[in-house]
Amino acid sequence: MKLKKLFFILSLLALPFLFSACATSERAGKKHTIVLGGLYESKEGTYDPVSRNTLPVRRADFDPDAPYSGNNATFLWGLFTYYDY
């Protein structure tokens, strides 16, 4: 009985991954990519403010001499944000 419950729970957890995909859109030469419904999201050339509900990681902290590009990447549905501006 426990094996059936475990299989049922695992199949419910796998459904969002099975029915999600990667989507890339491009507007004005800037790409926006979403993978697995938000597990990874990448925005190119945007200078949007970073949300308060995330743990921000700034590129300038690691490489202060690098030029700004305005790129933004979020991981785990917005839990972590890596930004370059």
GULUMBA-385360 format. One record per residue (C-alpha): residue in one letter; x, y, z. Coordinates in steps of 0.5 Angstrom, whole numbers, padded with zeros to 4 digits. Example, Ala and Ser with C-alpha at 12.3 -4.5 7.8 and 13.67 -1.06 7.14 Angstrom:
2
A,0025,-0009,0016;
S,0027,-0002,0014;
REM end
This chain:
85
M,0000,0000,0000;
K,0006,0005,0002;
L,0009,0004,-0005;
K,0002,0005,-0009;
K,0002,0012,-0005;
L,0009,0014,-0006;
F,0008,0012,-0014;
F,0002,0017,-0014;
I,0005,0022,-0010;
L,0011,0022,-0015;
S,0007,0022,-0021;
L,0003,0028,-0018;
L,0010,0032,-0017;
A,0012,0030,-0024;
L,0006,0032,-0028;
P,0008,0040,-0028;
F,0015,0038,-0031;
L,0012,0033,-0036;
F,0007,0039,-0039;
S,0012,0045,-0039;
A,0017,0047,-0044;
C,0022,0052,-0046;
A,0020,0058,-0049;
T,0024,0064,-0052;
S,0021,0070,-0054;
E,0025,0076,-0058;
R,0022,0083,-0058;
A,0027,0089,-0060;
G,0033,0084,-0061;
K,0032,0082,-0053;
K,0031,0075,-0051;
H,0027,0072,-0046;
T,0027,0065,-0044;
I,0023,0061,-0039;
V,0025,0054,-0038;
L,0020,0049,-0034;
G,0015,0054,-0032;
G,0020,0058,-0029;
L,0025,0054,-0026;
Y,0030,0058,-0030;
E,0028,0065,-0033;
S,0033,0069,-0037;
K,0032,0076,-0039;
E,0037,0080,-0044;
G,0038,0087,-0044;
T,0033,0089,-0039;
Y,0034,0094,-0033;
D,0028,0092,-0029;
P,0029,0093,-0021;
V,0030,0086,-0017;
S,0024,0084,-0013;
R,0025,0084,-0006;
N,0022,0077,-0005;
T,0029,0074,-0008;
L,0036,0073,-0006;
P,0040,0077,-0010;
V,0047,0076,-0013;
R,0050,0082,-0017;
R,0055,0080,-0022;
A,0059,0087,-0020;
D,0061,0083,-0013;
F,0065,0078,-0017;
D,0068,0082,-0023;
P,0067,0090,-0021;
D,0071,0091,-0028;
A,0066,0088,-0033;
P,0061,0092,-0037;
Y,0054,0092,-0035;
S,0049,0089,-0040;
G,0043,0089,-0037;
N,0042,0081,-0037;
N,0038,0078,-0031;
A,0037,0071,-0029;
T,0032,0068,-0024;
F,0033,0061,-0021;
L,0028,0056,-0018;
W,0022,0060,-0019;
G,0025,0067,-0017;
L,0028,0065,-0011;
F,0035,0067,-0013;
T,0036,0072,-0018;
Y,0043,0074,-0022;
Y,0043,0080,-0025;
D,0048,0085,-0029;
Y,0047,0092,-0027;
REM end
